[in-house]
Amino acid sequence: MDIDERISWGLKSAAAIVAAVWGGFSPLLQALIVLMAVDIATGFLAGFVTRQLSSNVSFRGMAKKAIMLLIVVTATAVGNSSGVDVLDDAVIGFFLAHETLSVIENAAKAGVPTPQVLRDALAKLSPEQNQQNQGKTDG
């Protein structure tokens, strides 16, 4: 077996493993993983468009996504052991909504036309806006 055959065999084996694992995920989890990938891509592109690429911001975002997936794994384990079948779906649904909003926010940052009602909602949800509002109500 020459090196080309070994590389081909290795790639085919890796593809088969990925396909088997991917097929074992629920459709909601597959959607979450796809949205996470889209969020990463749109975040990178928005940073490129606005000339604000930052490895620190990127690393924090990846760490948050890893924590989200760990929470999903935890919810699945707790749900399976307690007989609550919908716990993981509820957690995944929450994170799906979060990722969808993040993709829209990234698109708006990059200058993609976004409906005013979405921009207003995103402004209300942004951490900077929330901190300003807390300062107004506390003082």
C-alpha positions in Angstrom: 0.0 0.0 0.0 1.6 3.3 -1.1 1.3 6.6 0.6 -1.6 7.8 -1.7 -3.7 4.8 -0.9 -3.1 5.3 2.8 -4.1 9.0 2.6 -7.2 8.0 0.6 -8.1 5.3 3.1 -7.5 7.7 6.0 -9.7 10.4 4.5 -12.5 7.9 3.7 -12.4 6.5 7.2 -12.5 10.0 8.8 -15.5 10.9 6.5 -17.3 7.7 7.5 -16.8 8.4 11.2 -18.0 12.1 10.8 -21.0 10.9 8.9 -21.9 8.3 11.5 -21.5 10.7 14.4 -23.4 13.5 12.6 -26.3 11.1 11.7 -26.5 10.2 15.4 -27.3 13.8 16.4 -30.9 15.0 16.7 -32.1 17.4 14.0 -32.2 20.2 16.5 -28.6 19.6 17.6 -27.5 19.5 13.9 -29.3 22.8 13.4 -27.5 24.3 16.4 -24.1 23.2 15.2 -24.8 24.6 11.7 -26.0 27.9 13.2 -22.9 28.0 15.4 -20.7 27.6 12.3 -22.7 30.3 10.5 -22.3 32.6 13.5 -18.6 32.1 13.5 -18.4 32.8 9.8 -20.6 35.9 9.9 -18.7 37.1 13.0 -15.4 36.8 11.2 -16.8 38.5 8.0 -18.3 41.3 10.1 -15.0 41.8 11.8 -13.3 41.9 8.4 -15.8 44.4 7.0 -15.5 46.7 10.0 -11.8 46.2 10.3 -12.2 45.0 13.9 -10.8 41.4 13.7 -9.6 40.3 17.1 -8.2 37.0 18.2 -9.3 37.7 21.8 -12.9 38.2 20.7 -12.8 35.2 18.5 -11.4 33.0 21.3 -14.0 34.2 23.8 -16.7 33.4 21.3 -15.4 29.9 20.7 -15.2 29.3 24.4 -18.8 30.4 24.8 -19.9 28.0 22.1 -18.0 25.2 23.8 -19.8 26.0 27.0 -23.1 26.0 25.2 -22.4 22.5 23.8 -21.4 21.3 27.3 -24.7 22.6 28.7 -26.5 20.7 25.9 -24.6 17.5 26.8 -25.4 18.1 30.5 -29.1 18.7 29.7 -29.2 15.5 27.6 -27.6 13.4 30.3 -30.0 14.8 33.0 -33.0 14.5 30.8 -32.2 10.9 29.8 -31.5 9.9 33.4 -34.6 11.5 34.8 -36.9 10.5 32.0 -37.6 14.1 30.9 -37.2 13.8 27.1 -37.8 17.4 26.3 -35.1 19.0 28.5 -32.3 18.8 25.9 -34.7 20.1 23.2 -35.7 23.1 25.3 -32.0 23.9 26.0 -31.1 23.5 22.3 -34.1 25.6 21.3 -32.9 28.4 23.6 -29.4 28.3 22.1 -30.9 28.2 18.6 -32.7 31.4 19.2 -29.5 33.0 20.7 -27.4 31.9 17.7 -30.0 33.2 15.2 -30.0 36.6 16.9 -26.2 36.6 16.8 -26.1 35.9 13.1 -28.5 38.7 12.4 -26.5 41.0 14.6 -23.3 40.1 12.7 -25.0 40.8 9.4 -26.2 44.2 10.7 -22.7 45.0 11.9 -21.3 44.1 8.4 -23.8 46.6 6.8 -26.3 44.0 5.4 -29.7 45.6 5.2 -31.7 44.6 8.3 -35.3 45.6 9.1 -35.5 48.4 11.6 -37.6 46.3 14.0 -34.7 43.8 14.2 -32.1 46.6 14.7 -34.2 48.0 17.5 -34.6 44.6 19.2 -30.9 43.9 18.9 -30.1 47.4 20.4 -32.3 46.5 23.4 -30.5 43.1 23.8 -26.9 44.5 23.4 -24.8 44.4 26.6 -23.7 48.0 26.1 -27.3 49.2 25.9 -28.3 47.1 29.0 -25.4 48.6 31.0 -26.5 52.1 30.1 -30.1 51.4 31.0 -29.0 50.0 34.4 -27.0 53.1 35.1 -30.1 55.2 34.4 -32.4 53.2 36.7 -29.9 52.9 39.5 -29.0 56.6 39.8 
